[in-house]
């Protein structure tokens, strides 16, 4: 069994320092566990929309990667446009959260590792027919084989966390 000091030396990290997220949540008011019910409801509704729009369809995803159909590009493009309009409206009218807090946007600096990560993500998406959003809708729809994709995504996230300090920026 490795000691904390051995793990720190091996991975060039300091586990005693607090983790600082590069995409912080500026929420000031803590939410109780019952407040999370609204996220559960929105998640279930979102999953139903994913199923009805065929976003979770492995066939639709393969069509997209083979450049045979506009369906998924239309869905993704629509989501980007809705997101852009939403951010514009939030900034323009200083829209606050449900709990009345100001929404803050943080600028992010480009890193070449984002290109590598995007390529790995896209490759995994093309091979498995699932990206992180629809994985749960696929499992909920009875595609239990996607549990292997979920476990692989969790393992990939864990591996990234372990190796982050040694990866290119």
SULBELTA-V481457 format. One record per backbone hydrogen bond with DSSP energy under -1.0 kcal/mol. NH is the residue of the N-H (numbers start at 1). CO is the residue of the C=O. If there is no record, write none. Layout:
# SULBELTA-V481457
NH_CO, NH_CO
This chain:
# SULBELTA-V481457
7_3, 8_4, 9_5, 10_6, 11_7, 13_8, 17_14, 37_34, 38_35, 40_36, 41_37, 42_38, 43_39, 44_40, 45_41, 46_42, 47_43, 48_44, 49_45, 50_46, 51_47, 52_48, 53_49, 54_51, 55_50, 61_57, 62_58, 63_59, 64_60, 65_61, 66_62, 67_64, 68_63, 74_70, 75_71, 76_72, 77_73, 78_74, 79_75, 80_76, 81_77, 82_78, 83_79, 84_80, 85_81, 86_82, 87_83, 88_84, 89_85, 90_86, 91_87, 92_88, 93_89, 95_90, 97_101, 100_97, 114_111, 116_112, 117_113, 118_114, 119_115, 120_116, 121_117, 122_118, 123_119, 124_120, 125_121, 126_122, 127_123, 128_124, 129_125, 135_131, 138_134, 139_135, 140_136, 141_137, 142_139, 143_138, 144_142, 146_143, 147_144, 148_145, 150_146, 151_147, 152_148, 153_149, 154_150, 155_151, 156_152, 157_153, 158_154, 159_155, 160_156, 161_157, 162_158, 163_159, 164_160, 166_163, 167_164
